[in-house]
Amino acid sequence: MSDDSTKSILLVSGMSGAGKSTALRTLEDMGWETVDNLPVMLLDRLLDAPLTQDAQDRSRPLAVGIDARTRGFDAAALTQRIKALRDDHGWHIGTLFLDCAGAELERRYTETRRRHPMAQDRPAADGIARERELTEPLRRWSDQLVDTTAMTVNDLQHEIRQRFAEDAKDQTVITILSFGFSRGMPRNADLVFDVRYLRNPHWDDELRPLTGKNDAVAAYIAQDTAYEETVGQIENLLCTLLPRYQAQGKSYVTIAFGCTGGRHRSVHVAERVARHLRDAGFSPTVLHRNMESHAQGNSGQGRTTNNNVSQDEH
């Protein structure tokens, strides 16, 4: 296959219930050709099929869904086959693996009252453990990994669109994320900065109900004697690192800022750093994971609505 006729090919795999169907539907909405649950023995035949003469079809990327339920699935053999296809034909074949914590997968199966495909007559936890064992070689080998444990359907759709948008192929996709440590670490972050050393607006009764986007909260945080120097150093570090990540071909970088509850300090610093990066010529997307969580009493704790990746991803 010549270089001018080579299509972008993406194998989409992962744990049952982690969001493969959502990912494939999103790619299809973006104009990709998608095939799901293709028997592994037919993979070579599909990729060997001649391209049409239509220029649009010839350039249309292809996504193929394969997981542990696929007939003939063998993760170790599949990775070797993909490597051979790359080496022998020069094809560009990427692999996306969708992962999810076992407890969250169990919750999704419980809510939908569906049986795990690898544990029809046993607890879902048994099937999850068996599937994780079978897919681990593919997970380790995949060049893109998305953990959907804390993601909503919209979050996953956004993530897929960011990573695979045609106009972003040659640019590093930068995401600035704020979060609360009390609600767990972000699973997909490449760089994490702890800003709990800054003054905490939570202890001010007037500022507690506000967020880091409010000017009064920003002014309060900025009064910290360490604020300007430390945040400025972080900005300088990122402006040094990001071009190097792009030069190394890193497709996406997630930079996370964490405070206790994820409403004040982390939100403000994330917004400030994003503005600095935009001024420096980058195009970051800003997400605030816990900003809408309710601040309660002196603990700063709250509850968030659990609306994670769709439970029909089996």
Contacts in CASP RR format, 6 or more apart in sequence:
PFRMAT RR
TARGET T0000
AUTHOR 0000-0000-0000
METHOD contacts of the structure
MODEL  1
MSDDSTKSILLVSGMSGAGKSTALRTLEDMGWETVDNLPVMLLDRLLDAP
LTQDAQDRSRPLAVGIDARTRGFDAAALTQRIKALRDDHGWHIGTLFLDC
AGAELERRYTETRRRHPMAQDRPAADGIARERELTEPLRRWSDQLVDTTA
MTVNDLQHEIRQRFAEDAKDQTVITILSFGFSRGMPRNADLVFDVRYLRN
PHWDDELRPLTGKNDAVAAYIAQDTAYEETVGQIENLLCTLLPRYQAQGK
SYVTIAFGCTGGRHRSVHVAERVARHLRDAGFSPTVLHRNMESHAQGNSG
QGRTTNNNVSQDEH
1 89 0 8 1.000
1 90 0 8 1.000
1 91 0 8 1.000
5 51 0 8 1.000
5 58 0 8 1.000
6 90 0 8 1.000
6 91 0 8 1.000
6 92 0 8 1.000
7 51 0 8 1.000
7 58 0 8 1.000
7 59 0 8 1.000
7 60 0 8 1.000
7 61 0 8 1.000
7 62 0 8 1.000
8 61 0 8 1.000
8 62 0 8 1.000
8 92 0 8 1.000
9 47 0 8 1.000
9 61 0 8 1.000
9 62 0 8 1.000
9 63 0 8 1.000
9 64 0 8 1.000
9 91 0 8 1.000
9 92 0 8 1.000
9 93 0 8 1.000
9 94 0 8 1.000
10 27 0 8 1.000
10 32 0 8 1.000
10 61 0 8 1.000
10 62 0 8 1.000
10 63 0 8 1.000
10 64 0 8 1.000
10 93 0 8 1.000
10 94 0 8 1.000
10 95 0 8 1.000
10 96 0 8 1.000
10 164 0 8 1.000
11 63 0 8 1.000
11 64 0 8 1.000
11 65 0 8 1.000
11 66 0 8 1.000
11 82 0 8 1.000
11 93 0 8 1.000
11 94 0 8 1.000
11 95 0 8 1.000
11 96 0 8 1.000
12 20 0 8 1.000
12 23 0 8 1.000
12 24 0 8 1.000
12 27 0 8 1.000
12 63 0 8 1.000
12 64 0 8 1.000
12 65 0 8 1.000
12 66 0 8 1.000
12 96 0 8 1.000
12 98 0 8 1.000
13 20 0 8 1.000
13 65 0 8 1.000
13 66 0 8 1.000
13 67 0 8 1.000
13 95 0 8 1.000
13 96 0 8 1.000
13 97 0 8 1.000
13 98 0 8 1.000
13 135 0 8 1.000
13 138 0 8 1.000
13 142 0 8 1.000
14 20 0 8 1.000
14 67 0 8 1.000
14 68 0 8 1.000
14 97 0 8 1.000
14 98 0 8 1.000
14 99 0 8 1.000
14 135 0 8 1.000
14 138 0 8 1.000
14 139 0 8 1.000
15 67 0 8 1.000
15 98 0 8 1.000
15 99 0 8 1.000
15 100 0 8 1.000
15 105 0 8 1.000
15 128 0 8 1.000
15 131 0 8 1.000
15 132 0 8 1.000
15 135 0 8 1.000
16 67 0 8 1.000
16 68 0 8 1.000
16 69 0 8 1.000
16 105 0 8 1.000
16 116 0 8 1.000
16 117 0 8 1.000
16 118 0 8 1.000
16 131 0 8 1.000
16 313 0 8 1.000
16 314 0 8 1.000
17 100 0 8 1.000
17 105 0 8 1.000
17 108 0 8 1.000
17 109 0 8 1.000
17 309 0 8 1.000
17 311 0 8 1.000
17 313 0 8 1.000
17 314 0 8 1.000
18 98 0 8 1.000
18 99 0 8 1.000
18 100 0 8 1.000
18 105 0 8 1.000
18 148 0 8 1.000
18 309 0 8 1.000
18 313 0 8 1.000
19 98 0 8 1.000
19 100 0 8 1.000
19 148 0 8 1.000
19 156 0 8 1.000
19 309 0 8 1.000
19 310 0 8 1.000
19 313 0 8 1.000
20 36 0 8 1.000
20 65 0 8 1.000
20 67 0 8 1.000
20 98 0 8 1.000
20 313 0 8 1.000
21 36 0 8 1.000
21 310 0 8 1.000
21 312 0 8 1.000
21 313 0 8 1.000
22 153 0 8 1.000
22 156 0 8 1.000
22 157 0 8 1.000
22 160 0 8 1.000
22 309 0 8 1.000
22 310 0 8 1.000
22 313 0 8 1.000
23 96 0 8 1.000
23 98 0 8 1.000
23 146 0 8 1.000
23 156 0 8 1.000
23 160 0 8 1.000
24 34 0 8 1.000
24 36 0 8 1.000
24 63 0 8 1.000
24 65 0 8 1.000
25 34 0 8 1.000
26 156 0 8 1.000
26 157 0 8 1.000
26 160 0 8 1.000
26 161 0 8 1.000
27 34 0 8 1.000
27 61 0 8 1.000
27 63 0 8 1.000
27 160 0 8 1.000
27 164 0 8 1.000
28 34 0 8 1.000
28 63 0 8 1.000
30 160 0 8 1.000
30 161 0 8 1.000
30 164 0 8 1.000
30 165 0 8 1.000
30 166 0 8 1.000
31 60 0 8 1.000
31 61 0 8 1.000
32 60 0 8 1.000
32 61 0 8 1.000
32 62 0 8 1.000
32 63 0 8 1.000
32 164 0 8 1.000
33 60 0 8 1.000
33 61 0 8 1.000
33 62 0 8 1.000
33 63 0 8 1.000
34 62 0 8 1.000
34 63 0 8 1.000
34 64 0 8 1.000
34 65 0 8 1.000
35 46 0 8 1.000
35 62 0 8 1.000
35 63 0 8 1.000
35 64 0 8 1.000
35 65 0 8 1.000
36 64 0 8 1.000
36 65 0 8 1.000
37 65 0 8 1.000
37 66 0 8 1.000
37 67 0 8 1.000
37 69 0 8 1.000
37 70 0 8 1.000
38 46 0 8 1.000
38 64 0 8 1.000
38 65 0 8 1.000
38 66 0 8 1.000
38 70 0 8 1.000
39 70 0 8 1.000
39 71 0 8 1.000
39 72 0 8 1.000
40 66 0 8 1.000
40 70 0 8 1.000
40 71 0 8 1.000
40 72 0 8 1.000
40 73 0 8 1.000
40 74 0 8 1.000
40 77 0 8 1.000
40 78 0 8 1.000
40 81 0 8 1.000
41 71 0 8 1.000
41 72 0 8 1.000
43 64 0 8 1.000
43 66 0 8 1.000
43 81 0 8 1.000
44 81 0 8 1.000
44 85 0 8 1.000
46 64 0 8 1.000
47 85 0 8 1.000
47 89 0 8 1.000
47 91 0 8 1.000
51 57 0 8 1.000
51 58 0 8 1.000
52 58 0 8 1.000
61 164 0 8 1.000
66 73 0 8 1.000
66 78 0 8 1.000
67 73 0 8 1.000
67 135 0 8 1.000
68 117 0 8 1.000
68 118 0 8 1.000
68 131 0 8 1.000
68 134 0 8 1.000
68 135 0 8 1.000
69 117 0 8 1.000
69 118 0 8 1.000
73 134 0 8 1.000
75 134 0 8 1.000
75 135 0 8 1.000
75 136 0 8 1.000
75 137 0 8 1.000
75 138 0 8 1.000
76 137 0 8 1.000
78 138 0 8 1.000
79 137 0 8 1.000
79 138 0 8 1.000
79 141 0 8 1.000
82 93 0 8 1.000
82 94 0 8 1.000
82 95 0 8 1.000
85 91 0 8 1.000
85 93 0 8 1.000
86 92 0 8 1.000
86 93 0 8 1.000
94 143 0 8 1.000
94 144 0 8 1.000
95 138 0 8 1.000
95 141 0 8 1.000
95 142 0 8 1.000
95 143 0 8 1.000
95 144 0 8 1.000
96 142 0 8 1.000
96 144 0 8 1.000
96 145 0 8 1.000
96 146 0 8 1.000
96 163 0 8 1.000
97 135 0 8 1.000
97 138 0 8 1.000
97 139 0 8 1.000
97 142 0 8 1.000
97 144 0 8 1.000
97 145 0 8 1.000
97 146 0 8 1.000
98 146 0 8 1.000
98 148 0 8 1.000
99 139 0 8 1.000
99 145 0 8 1.000
99 146 0 8 1.000
99 147 0 8 1.000
99 148 0 8 1.000
99 149 0 8 1.000
100 147 0 8 1.000
100 148 0 8 1.000
100 149 0 8 1.000
100 309 0 8 1.000
101 147 0 8 1.000
101 149 0 8 1.000
102 125 0 8 1.000
102 128 0 8 1.000
102 132 0 8 1.000
104 149 0 8 1.000
104 308 0 8 1.000
105 124 0 8 1.000
105 128 0 8 1.000
106 124 0 8 1.000
106 125 0 8 1.000
106 128 0 8 1.000
108 308 0 8 1.000
108 309 0 8 1.000
108 311 0 8 1.000
108 313 0 8 1.000
109 115 0 8 1.000
109 116 0 8 1.000
109 124 0 8 1.000
109 311 0 8 1.000
109 314 0 8 1.000
110 124 0 8 1.000
111 311 0 8 1.000
112 311 0 8 1.000
112 312 0 8 1.000
112 314 0 8 1.000
114 311 0 8 1.000
114 312 0 8 1.000
114 314 0 8 1.000
115 124 0 8 1.000
116 124 0 8 1.000
116 126 0 8 1.000
116 127 0 8 1.000
116 128 0 8 1.000
116 131 0 8 1.000
116 314 0 8 1.000
117 314 0 8 1.000
118 126 0 8 1.000
118 127 0 8 1.000
118 128 0 8 1.000
118 130 0 8 1.000
118 131 0 8 1.000
119 125 0 8 1.000
119 126 0 8 1.000
119 127 0 8 1.000
119 128 0 8 1.000
119 130 0 8 1.000
139 145 0 8 1.000
144 163 0 8 1.000
144 251 0 8 1.000
145 188 0 8 1.000
146 156 0 8 1.000
146 159 0 8 1.000
146 188 0 8 1.000
147 187 0 8 1.000
147 188 0 8 1.000
148 155 0 8 1.000
148 156 0 8 1.000
148 308 0 8 1.000
148 309 0 8 1.000
149 187 0 8 1.000
149 308 0 8 1.000
150 186 0 8 1.000
150 187 0 8 1.000
150 289 0 8 1.000
150 308 0 8 1.000
151 159 0 8 1.000
151 308 0 8 1.000
151 309 0 8 1.000
152 307 0 8 1.000
152 308 0 8 1.000
152 309 0 8 1.000
153 307 0 8 1.000
153 309 0 8 1.000
153 310 0 8 1.000
155 309 0 8 1.000
156 309 0 8 1.000
159 188 0 8 1.000
162 168 0 8 1.000
162 173 0 8 1.000
162 175 0 8 1.000
162 252 0 8 1.000
162 285 0 8 1.000
163 173 0 8 1.000
163 251 0 8 1.000
163 252 0 8 1.000
171 246 0 8 1.000
171 283 0 8 1.000
172 242 0 8 1.000
172 245 0 8 1.000
172 246 0 8 1.000
172 249 0 8 1.000
172 250 0 8 1.000
172 251 0 8 1.000
172 252 0 8 1.000
172 253 0 8 1.000
173 251 0 8 1.000
173 252 0 8 1.000
173 253 0 8 1.000
173 285 0 8 1.000
174 242 0 8 1.000
174 252 0 8 1.000
174 253 0 8 1.000
174 254 0 8 1.000
174 255 0 8 1.000
174 277 0 8 1.000
174 282 0 8 1.000
174 283 0 8 1.000
174 284 0 8 1.000
174 285 0 8 1.000
175 252 0 8 1.000
175 253 0 8 1.000
175 254 0 8 1.000
175 255 0 8 1.000
175 284 0 8 1.000
175 285 0 8 1.000
175 286 0 8 1.000
175 287 0 8 1.000
176 255 0 8 1.000
176 257 0 8 1.000
176 270 0 8 1.000
176 273 0 8 1.000
176 274 0 8 1.000
176 277 0 8 1.000
176 284 0 8 1.000
176 285 0 8 1.000
176 286 0 8 1.000
176 287 0 8 1.000
177 186 0 8 1.000
177 189 0 8 1.000
177 254 0 8 1.000
177 255 0 8 1.000
177 256 0 8 1.000
177 257 0 8 1.000
177 270 0 8 1.000
177 286 0 8 1.000
177 287 0 8 1.000
177 288 0 8 1.000
177 289 0 8 1.000
178 256 0 8 1.000
178 257 0 8 1.000
178 258 0 8 1.000
178 259 0 8 1.000
178 262 0 8 1.000
178 266 0 8 1.000
178 267 0 8 1.000
178 269 0 8 1.000
178 270 0 8 1.000
178 286 0 8 1.000
178 287 0 8 1.000
178 288 0 8 1.000
178 289 0 8 1.000
178 290 0 8 1.000
178 291 0 8 1.000
179 185 0 8 1.000
179 186 0 8 1.000
179 256 0 8 1.000
179 257 0 8 1.000
179 258 0 8 1.000
179 262 0 8 1.000
179 266 0 8 1.000
179 289 0 8 1.000
179 290 0 8 1.000
180 258 0 8 1.000
180 259 0 8 1.000
180 260 0 8 1.000
180 261 0 8 1.000
180 262 0 8 1.000
180 266 0 8 1.000
180 289 0 8 1.000
180 290 0 8 1.000
181 194 0 8 1.000
181 196 0 8 1.000
181 258 0 8 1.000
181 259 0 8 1.000
181 260 0 8 1.000
181 261 0 8 1.000
182 260 0 8 1.000
182 261 0 8 1.000
182 262 0 8 1.000
182 300 0 8 1.000
182 301 0 8 1.000
183 261 0 8 1.000
183 262 0 8 1.000
183 289 0 8 1.000
183 290 0 8 1.000
183 293 0 8 1.000
183 304 0 8 1.000
185 192 0 8 1.000
186 192 0 8 1.000
186 254 0 8 1.000
186 256 0 8 1.000
186 289 0 8 1.000
188 254 0 8 1.000
189 254 0 8 1.000
189 255 0 8 1.000
189 256 0 8 1.000
190 253 0 8 1.000
190 254 0 8 1.000
190 255 0 8 1.000
191 238 0 8 1.000
191 241 0 8 1.000
191 253 0 8 1.000
191 254 0 8 1.000
191 255 0 8 1.000
191 256 0 8 1.000
192 256 0 8 1.000
192 257 0 8 1.000
192 258 0 8 1.000
193 234 0 8 1.000
193 255 0 8 1.000
193 256 0 8 1.000
193 257 0 8 1.000
193 258 0 8 1.000
193 269 0 8 1.000
194 258 0 8 1.000
194 259 0 8 1.000
195 257 0 8 1.000
195 258 0 8 1.000
195 259 0 8 1.000
195 265 0 8 1.000
195 266 0 8 1.000
195 269 0 8 1.000
196 258 0 8 1.000
196 259 0 8 1.000
196 260 0 8 1.000
196 265 0 8 1.000
197 226 0 8 1.000
197 230 0 8 1.000
198 221 0 8 1.000
198 224 0 8 1.000
198 226 0 8 1.000
198 227 0 8 1.000
198 259 0 8 1.000
198 265 0 8 1.000
198 269 0 8 1.000
199 220 0 8 1.000
199 221 0 8 1.000
199 223 0 8 1.000
199 224 0 8 1.000
199 227 0 8 1.000
199 265 0 8 1.000
200 259 0 8 1.000
200 260 0 8 1.000
200 264 0 8 1.000
200 265 0 8 1.000
201 207 0 8 1.000
201 208 0 8 1.000
201 210 0 8 1.000
201 212 0 8 1.000
201 217 0 8 1.000
201 220 0 8 1.000
201 221 0 8 1.000
201 264 0 8 1.000
201 265 0 8 1.000
202 208 0 8 1.000
202 260 0 8 1.000
202 261 0 8 1.000
202 263 0 8 1.000
202 264 0 8 1.000
202 295 0 8 1.000
202 300 0 8 1.000
203 298 0 8 1.000
204 220 0 8 1.000
206 216 0 8 1.000
207 214 0 8 1.000
207 216 0 8 1.000
207 217 0 8 1.000
207 220 0 8 1.000
207 264 0 8 1.000
208 295 0 8 1.000
208 297 0 8 1.000
209 295 0 8 1.000
210 216 0 8 1.000
210 217 0 8 1.000
210 264 0 8 1.000
211 217 0 8 1.000
211 263 0 8 1.000
211 264 0 8 1.000
211 267 0 8 1.000
211 288 0 8 1.000
211 291 0 8 1.000
212 218 0 8 1.000
212 221 0 8 1.000
212 263 0 8 1.000
212 264 0 8 1.000
212 265 0 8 1.000
212 267 0 8 1.000
212 268 0 8 1.000
212 271 0 8 1.000
212 291 0 8 1.000
213 267 0 8 1.000
213 268 0 8 1.000
213 271 0 8 1.000
213 291 0 8 1.000
217 264 0 8 1.000
217 268 0 8 1.000
218 268 0 8 1.000
218 272 0 8 1.000
221 227 0 8 1.000
221 264 0 8 1.000
221 265 0 8 1.000
221 268 0 8 1.000
221 269 0 8 1.000
222 228 0 8 1.000
231 269 0 8 1.000
231 272 0 8 1.000
231 273 0 8 1.000
232 276 0 8 1.000
234 269 0 8 1.000
234 273 0 8 1.000
235 273 0 8 1.000
235 276 0 8 1.000
235 277 0 8 1.000
238 255 0 8 1.000
238 273 0 8 1.000
238 277 0 8 1.000
239 276 0 8 1.000
239 277 0 8 1.000
239 280 0 8 1.000
242 253 0 8 1.000
242 277 0 8 1.000
242 282 0 8 1.000
245 253 0 8 1.000
255 273 0 8 1.000
255 284 0 8 1.000
257 265 0 8 1.000
257 266 0 8 1.000
257 269 0 8 1.000
257 270 0 8 1.000
257 273 0 8 1.000
258 265 0 8 1.000
258 266 0 8 1.000
259 265 0 8 1.000
259 266 0 8 1.000
260 300 0 8 1.000
261 290 0 8 1.000
261 293 0 8 1.000
261 295 0 8 1.000
261 300 0 8 1.000
261 301 0 8 1.000
262 288 0 8 1.000
262 289 0 8 1.000
262 290 0 8 1.000
262 291 0 8 1.000
262 293 0 8 1.000
263 290 0 8 1.000
263 291 0 8 1.000
263 293 0 8 1.000
263 295 0 8 1.000
267 288 0 8 1.000
267 291 0 8 1.000
270 286 0 8 1.000
270 288 0 8 1.000
271 286 0 8 1.000
274 284 0 8 1.000
274 286 0 8 1.000
277 284 0 8 1.000
278 284 0 8 1.000
290 304 0 8 1.000
292 304 0 8 1.000
293 302 0 8 1.000
293 303 0 8 1.000
293 304 0 8 1.000
294 302 0 8 1.000
294 303 0 8 1.000
295 302 0 8 1.000
296 302 0 8 1.000
END
